[in-house]
């Protein structure tokens, strides 16, 4: 999840250029739904988000059984 649309777009394009699929969540609720309903290989998560703290969201992922590795970006 990334709160800056331009950065999210660049991340998505870069991953896609390497042959990887990438989804972008626009808020914490959407990120939680995506993380709990899809088996991702990795999650990139911004520390500062408009509706939640990235660290708190990561803790919520873990509480909901999401064990996917998370890369925190600032």
MOJOZI-V550204 format. One record per helix or strand of 2 or more residues. SS is the DSSP state (A for helix, B for strand). FROM is the first residue (numbers start at 0). LEN is the number of residues. If there is no record, write none. Layout:
# MOJOZI-V550204
SS&FROM&LEN, SS&FROM&LEN
This chain:
# MOJOZI-V550204
A&4&13, A&27&10, B&41&5, A&53&10, B&68&5
